């Protein structure tokens, strides 16, 4: 009885591709500074870096990173010294500040929150709240429930 080697070849091909992808991701992480690697490991100890790219603006070098962990997908912009410039993190509805929840209930009495992301730029924090109220609406609020700009802006520059 002759066995086909095709299934084995397919398994080996998939395995080789997955090793190649892992090696490329490891190479991307290795292309960062030690401070960036430490910062990502400190911020998300159980997270897996799924993407990281270098961005050069004039003399300023930044790293754009995506990290996945049990909370979800985190997107960050870091300086080469490991300090975080911007971040976007998933948030559970039950951990929202009470003022944000109160504002959502006031604006959308029959609406339900479908997802929340915490946006931070430098030290300014806001929340992107998606609400289903017959149609999906997106609201940006500060921690005190006040309206926030779509992208958190801060006076501070590099």
N, C-alpha and C positions, 0 to 999 in steps of 0.2 A: 504494500500500500504506500503510495507516494504522498508525502505531506507537502502542502503548499508553504512556501517560505514568505509569501506575501504578508500575512498578518504579522509575522515577526519583523519583517522589514518596515512595516508601517509603525509598529511600536518603537523600533529603534530610531526611525526618522523623527517621530514626535518627541522622544526623549532627547535626541540631539538638538532639536530646535529649542526645547525648553532650557537646556543647558546653555545654549548660545545666548538666549534672551537674558537669562540670569547673569551671565558673564558680562553682557553689555551694561546691564543695570548696575552691577558691582563696579564696573569701570567708570560709569557716570558718577557714582557716589565717591569713588576714589579720586576723581578729578576735582572735587571740592576741597576747601580748606579743612584742616583738622578741627578748627573752631565750629564750622558749619556741621560737620559730622557729629561732634559732641553735643551741639545744641539740639539737633534732631533727635539724638538718642535720649537726651535729658527730657525734652518736651514730650516725646512719645516713646517710652521705653519698650513697649510691646508692639510698636508700629513697624511697618515695612515701607521703606521708601520705594514708591512705584515709579517716580519720575523725578529727575532733577536736571535743570539746565542752567547754564551760565548766561548772564545778561551783562553787557558792558555799555554803560552810558558815560561817555567821556572817560574820566579817570576812575569813575565809580563802578565797581564790579559787584553784582548781586547774583544771588542764586534763587531760582524759582523751584520749589520742591513740592511734591505731592506725597503725602504719607497716609497709609491706610492702617487703621486699627479697629478694634471692636466697636468704637464709637462712630466710625465712618471714615470719610475722606477729608483730610485736612490739606489746605493749600496755603503755602507760606512764601514770603519773599524775605530773604535773609541777606545781611551784609556779610562780607568775607570774615568778619570777626565773630560771626555767629549770632549777632543781635537780630531780632525779628523786626522788620519794617512793617509788614502787613501780614495778616492771617485771616483765614476763613475756616471756621470750625463748625461742625454740626452740633446742634444743641437739642436736648430733649425738652419738650414742651413744659414738663413739670419743673424744670430748673430755670425757667424764665423769670426775670425780675417781676415782682407783683405789679409794678406800674405799667410794664409792657402788656401783661395779661389784661389788666383793667382797661387799657386803651383799646386793645383788640376787641374786647367785649362791648365797649362803648360804640366803636365804629361798625362792628359787624355782630349784632346781637344773635343772629341765627347762624353765623359762620363757624366753621371749625378750622383749626390750625392744621395744615397738612405737613409743613416742614419749617424748620428754623435754622438759620445760620448766624453765628456770632462773627461779626466783622470787626477787625481791629487794625488801625493804622496808627503807629506810634502808640500813644496811650489813649486815643479816642476810640470808644467802643460803641457799636450800634448793632442792631439785630435786623436781619432780613427775615420777615415773617410772611409765609405764603398762607393765605386764607381762602378756603372754599366757601363761597357765599353765592351759590348758583353758578358763578364763574370763579376761576382762580384769580386772586388779586395778590399783589406783592406790596408789602408795606415796610418802610425802613423807619425804625424807632430807636431813640437813645435809651439808655438804662432807666431814665426817669419818665419814659412814655412819650416824650416830645418827639416831634417829627425830626428825622435825620435825613441828610442828603443821601442820595443813592450810593455814592461812594464817600466813605468817611474822609473828610479833609482835615488837615491840621496845618497850622502856620509853620511848623518846624520843617526845615529843609535839611538836606544832607550837608 
